[in-house]
Amino acid sequence: MHLRLKTVVCRHPVGQAFGMTPTQLSDAVTSADPVERWRLEALMKAGYPPWDALVLSRRDDVDLHDAVALMELGCPPELAVRILL
């Protein structure tokens, strides 16, 4: 496994920075293409909160296997998101 580590400055939780209400999140999930929906489900199954999973699922530069591996290694979701973004 090869993880790409990036330095980021995170001032707000990802969900808040994404600026979506729960209704908007639900709409985004139902209108997502099948690949995004599959990635979202895989990320939530791995243990990411819905807001973080949505953000990560829509990013082409985030490797799904790396994201899942971080959770399997016991990395807290907030830290995993900071590493991946």
C-alpha positions, -999 to 999 in steps of 0.1 A, spaced: 0 0 0 13 34 -9 -3 64 8 2 99 -6 7 122 23 -2 159 18 0 188 41 -33 206 46 -47 233 68 -82 223 81 -101 251 98 -136 236 96 -149 201 97 -153 188 61 -191 186 63 -194 222 74 -169 234 48 -189 215 22 -219 237 32 -247 211 28 -278 206 49 -289 170 55 -316 174 27 -290 186 3 -268 157 12 -296 133 5 -303 150 -29 -267 148 -38 -265 111 -30 -296 102 -50 -285 123 -80 -249 110 -79 -237 88 -107 -234 50 -99 -197 51 -94 -199 80 -69 -228 62 -51 -207 30 -49 -177 50 -36 -199 67 -10 -213 34 2 -178 19 5 -165 49 24 -194 48 48 -191 11 53 -154 17 61 -165 40 89 -164 75 75 -192 98 86 -217 107 58 -204 142 52 -168 131 49 -177 101 28 -196 124 4 -167 147 0 -142 119 -6 -165 100 -29 -166 130 -53 -129 135 -54 -111 118 -83 -77 124 -67 -87 104 -36 -78 67 -39 -107 46 -24 -83 18 -14 -61 42 5 -91 58 22 -104 24 33 -70 12 44 -65 42 67 -97 33 85 -87 -4 87 -54 7 103 -74 25 130 -69 61 118 -96 84 131 -119 96 102 -110 133 108 -73 126 105 -78 103 75 -97 130 56 -69 155 63 -44 130 50 -63 123 19 -73 158 8 
